[in-house]
Amino acid sequence: MIKRVCLLILILFLIPLATHAAWWHERGWPRSWSDADWTSARILPESTAEPEAVVHVLAARVGRWRGIVAHHSWIVLKHAGATRYQRYDVVGWGNPVRTNHREADARWFGNEPSILFSMRGPDAQALIPRIEAAIAAYPHAAFGSYAAWPGPNSNTFVSYLATRVPQLAGALLPTALGKDFRADGWFNGSLFAGFAPSRSGLQLSLLGALGVTVAWIEGIEINFLGLVAGLDIRRPALKLPGWGRIGLSPA
């Protein structure tokens, strides 16, 4: 039995992670924060070009070797008639929750972002007050509360928003390390058993580092030390540590 478990861990987690680590190392990365490109990737239209309300969830690989395993996620909002996007992320220095500390679609440590979720028009306008209320209620907003592993981090933040606004749940990547860190669990938050963020299935999570999720939106996910392997049936894709989704985009 132990040999089978070890073999499963090797196949599902260690081999994909090792191959992605080799590819990421060959790709290279900026030597320091100041050497990295943090400018707009120009993947969102100019805010003044869209008079309607919009909601976007974006993600980009994190910096240096950590990009082997994880993305950084954030959310962008714009009320109908507004002339500027509002970007919200959680960062690892100072007060965690930040507003507009980068351009809405800026690269993260030189890495190009992807748009994981978009909604426009009246439907987006209806979501924005709920999202803003969830941002204000984020339970890990105190100075020093950030933890890169297993959370709470930037992906915990977007996952928390999705628990309050389930329409966002499809945008969570398997490489969103920290997304399974749930503040509303038992035993001082260390163990969570209940609905997945989308409320389309169930999730069991121990400190965000071990667990399983079975849901229509999130798919089937096994979390081992924050690494996620699984399968998305709704939008067919494999989920592999390091590589993330191999198949259709999440939303």
VMD Tcl script that draws the C-alpha trace (Angstrom):
set ca {
  {0.00 0.00 0.00}
  {2.78 2.43 0.93}
  {4.61 1.65 -2.31}
  {1.46 2.40 -4.32}
  {0.97 5.72 -2.55}
  {4.61 6.66 -3.17}
  {4.26 5.68 -6.84}
  {1.11 7.80 -7.13}
  {2.88 10.80 -5.57}
  {5.79 10.30 -7.96}
  {3.57 10.17 -11.06}
  {1.03 12.84 -10.15}
  {3.25 15.36 -8.38}
  {7.00 14.87 -8.50}
  {7.55 14.06 -12.18}
  {5.40 16.95 -13.50}
  {7.03 19.31 -11.02}
  {10.56 18.19 -11.94}
  {9.95 18.56 -15.68}
  {8.47 22.02 -15.25}
  {11.36 23.02 -12.98}
  {13.83 22.04 -15.70}
  {11.91 24.02 -18.32}
  {11.58 27.05 -16.04}
  {15.28 27.03 -15.22}
  {16.22 26.96 -18.90}
  {13.82 29.82 -19.56}
  {15.56 32.00 -16.98}
  {14.26 34.91 -14.92}
  {15.25 38.44 -13.87}
  {17.99 38.56 -11.25}
  {16.20 41.01 -8.97}
  {13.01 42.94 -8.36}
  {14.51 46.04 -9.95}
  {15.60 44.16 -13.09}
  {12.11 42.81 -13.75}
  {9.54 44.30 -16.11}
  {6.45 45.49 -14.21}
  {4.84 47.45 -17.05}
  {1.43 46.91 -18.61}
  {1.18 43.89 -20.90}
  {-1.57 45.71 -22.86}
  {-3.94 42.76 -22.77}
  {-6.87 44.81 -21.42}
  {-8.48 47.56 -23.50}
  {-8.04 51.13 -22.33}
  {-10.44 51.75 -19.47}
  {-11.97 54.72 -21.29}
  {-12.75 52.51 -24.30}
  {-15.33 50.52 -22.35}
  {-18.16 52.57 -20.81}
  {-19.80 49.44 -19.38}
  {-18.95 47.77 -16.07}
  {-16.25 45.07 -16.17}
  {-14.83 42.42 -13.85}
  {-11.59 40.61 -14.67}
  {-9.49 38.05 -12.82}
  {-5.86 37.87 -13.95}
  {-2.85 35.80 -12.97}
  {0.86 35.68 -13.77}
  {3.71 33.45 -12.66}
  {5.50 34.63 -9.55}
  {9.17 35.61 -9.56}
  {12.41 33.67 -9.66}
  {12.36 29.93 -8.87}
  {8.94 30.21 -7.24}
  {7.46 30.55 -10.71}
  {8.06 26.81 -11.03}
  {5.11 26.13 -8.76}
  {2.87 29.18 -8.47}
  {0.90 32.03 -10.01}
  {-0.01 35.36 -8.45}
  {-3.72 36.21 -8.88}
  {-5.59 39.52 -8.68}
  {-8.93 41.10 -9.54}
  {-9.77 44.17 -11.63}
  {-13.08 46.07 -11.42}
  {-14.62 49.01 -13.22}
  {-18.05 50.47 -12.53}
  {-20.21 51.49 -15.47}
  {-19.15 54.95 -16.65}
  {-15.88 54.92 -14.66}
  {-12.74 55.98 -16.50}
  {-10.25 53.94 -14.50}
  {-9.83 50.30 -13.53}
  {-9.51 49.40 -9.86}
  {-6.99 46.63 -9.23}
  {-6.92 44.68 -5.97}
  {-4.25 42.17 -4.93}
  {-2.60 40.83 -1.83}
  {1.18 41.16 -1.53}
  {3.82 39.90 0.86}
  {5.08 43.19 2.27}
  {3.41 45.83 4.43}
  {-0.38 45.83 4.53}
  {-1.38 42.84 2.40}
  {-4.43 44.19 0.51}
  {-3.37 46.76 -2.08}
  {-5.35 48.95 -4.46}
  {-3.82 50.02 -7.78}
  {-0.23 49.39 -6.75}
  {0.37 48.24 -10.36}
  {-1.37 48.83 -13.67}
  {-4.44 46.65 -14.12}
  {-2.73 44.24 -16.53}
  {0.90 44.71 -15.48}
  {3.46 41.96 -15.77}
  {4.41 40.30 -12.49}
  {8.17 40.05 -12.03}
  {8.50 40.13 -15.81}
  {5.93 37.38 -16.39}
  {3.05 38.00 -18.79}
  {-0.39 37.82 -17.17}
  {-3.38 35.90 -18.48}
  {-7.04 36.89 -18.24}
  {-8.80 34.02 -16.49}
  {-12.27 35.48 -16.12}
  {-14.14 38.40 -17.67}
  {-17.65 39.72 -17.25}
  {-19.10 42.89 -18.73}
  {-22.27 44.91 -18.71}
  {-25.18 44.72 -16.23}
  {-24.11 41.31 -14.93}
  {-20.69 42.71 -14.01}
  {-22.24 45.80 -12.44}
  {-24.41 43.58 -10.25}
  {-21.35 41.65 -9.04}
  {-19.13 44.62 -8.24}
  {-20.79 45.71 -4.95}
  {-20.65 42.11 -3.72}
  {-16.97 41.84 -4.67}
  {-16.16 45.16 -2.99}
  {-17.94 43.99 0.18}
  {-15.93 40.76 0.13}
  {-12.67 42.70 -0.31}
  {-13.55 44.84 2.71}
  {-14.31 41.71 4.74}
  {-11.18 39.77 3.78}
  {-10.10 38.15 7.09}
  {-6.32 38.25 6.48}
  {-5.90 41.97 5.87}
  {-3.85 42.74 9.00}
  {-0.22 43.81 8.73}
  {2.04 40.74 8.73}
  {-0.70 38.20 8.06}
  {0.68 37.17 4.65}
  {2.32 33.74 4.28}
  {3.59 32.54 0.91}
  {2.98 28.89 1.88}
  {0.49 27.44 2.56}
  {-1.35 30.79 2.83}
  {-2.92 33.21 3.28}
  {-1.48 34.83 0.16}
  {-2.66 36.47 -3.06}
  {-4.45 33.33 -4.21}
  {-6.13 32.90 -0.84}
  {-7.50 36.40 -1.39}
  {-9.06 35.63 -4.78}
  {-10.34 32.29 -3.49}
  {-11.97 34.07 -0.55}
  {-13.69 36.46 -2.95}
  {-14.96 33.43 -4.87}
  {-16.50 31.96 -1.71}
  {-18.56 35.16 -1.44}
  {-19.09 35.59 -5.20}
  {-19.08 32.05 -6.68}
  {-19.07 33.31 -10.27}
  {-15.32 33.96 -9.78}
  {-14.47 30.41 -8.77}
  {-13.76 29.14 -12.27}
  {-10.79 31.50 -12.54}
  {-8.70 29.76 -9.88}
  {-5.74 27.97 -11.47}
  {-4.31 24.71 -10.06}
  {-1.03 26.63 -9.69}
  {-2.76 29.27 -7.52}
  {-0.80 28.04 -4.51}
  {-2.72 29.05 -1.38}
  {-6.19 28.97 -2.91}
  {-7.21 26.06 -0.67}
  {-6.29 27.89 2.54}
  {-9.74 28.45 4.04}
  {-10.31 30.84 6.94}
  {-13.73 29.42 7.77}
  {-12.63 25.95 8.85}
  {-12.74 24.06 12.13}
  {-10.03 23.91 14.81}
  {-9.04 27.57 14.55}
  {-9.35 27.46 10.78}
  {-6.90 24.60 10.24}
  {-9.40 22.06 8.87}
  {-12.11 22.93 6.38}
  {-14.86 20.57 5.24}
  {-17.75 21.95 3.24}
  {-18.67 23.54 -0.04}
  {-16.00 24.39 -2.60}
  {-15.78 28.14 -3.43}
  {-18.13 27.67 -6.41}
  {-20.67 25.87 -4.20}
  {-20.95 23.30 -7.00}
  {-19.31 20.55 -4.97}
  {-17.35 19.75 -1.83}
  {-13.88 20.47 -0.47}
  {-11.77 19.05 2.34}
  {-8.64 21.02 3.21}
  {-6.08 20.77 6.02}
  {-4.21 24.09 6.37}
  {-4.46 24.53 2.62}
  {-1.61 22.02 2.28}
  {-3.47 18.73 2.03}
  {-6.92 18.08 0.69}
  {-9.33 17.17 -2.06}
  {-11.94 19.08 -4.04}
  {-14.72 17.52 -6.12}
  {-16.95 20.10 -7.79}
  {-18.45 20.84 -11.18}
  {-16.67 24.20 -11.55}
  {-13.34 23.38 -9.86}
  {-13.23 19.82 -11.17}
  {-11.41 17.04 -9.32}
  {-8.33 18.26 -7.45}
  {-5.92 16.53 -5.07}
  {-3.80 18.91 -3.01}
  {-0.45 17.58 -1.75}
  {1.64 20.13 0.12}
  {-0.04 22.89 -1.91}
  {0.66 21.21 -5.25}
  {-2.49 20.33 -7.17}
  {-3.14 17.47 -9.59}
  {-6.51 16.74 -11.07}
  {-8.96 16.83 -13.92}
  {-11.48 19.36 -15.21}
  {-14.42 17.70 -16.97}
  {-16.56 20.82 -17.51}
  {-13.83 22.52 -19.57}
  {-11.62 19.53 -20.36}
  {-8.10 19.89 -19.00}
  {-5.49 18.07 -17.00}
  {-4.19 19.81 -13.90}
  {-0.54 19.15 -13.16}
  {1.88 20.60 -10.59}
  {4.10 23.24 -12.14}
  {2.50 23.07 -15.57}
  {-0.96 24.06 -14.36}
  {-3.81 23.49 -16.81}
  {-3.21 21.52 -20.01}
  {-6.36 21.92 -22.04}
  {-9.09 24.54 -22.26}
  {-8.81 27.78 -20.31}
  {-10.55 27.77 -16.90}
  {-13.33 30.26 -17.69}
}
mol new
graphics top color blue
foreach p $ca { graphics top sphere $p radius 0.5 }
foreach p [lrange $ca 0 end-1] q [lrange $ca 1 end] { graphics top cylinder $p $q radius 0.2 }
display resetview
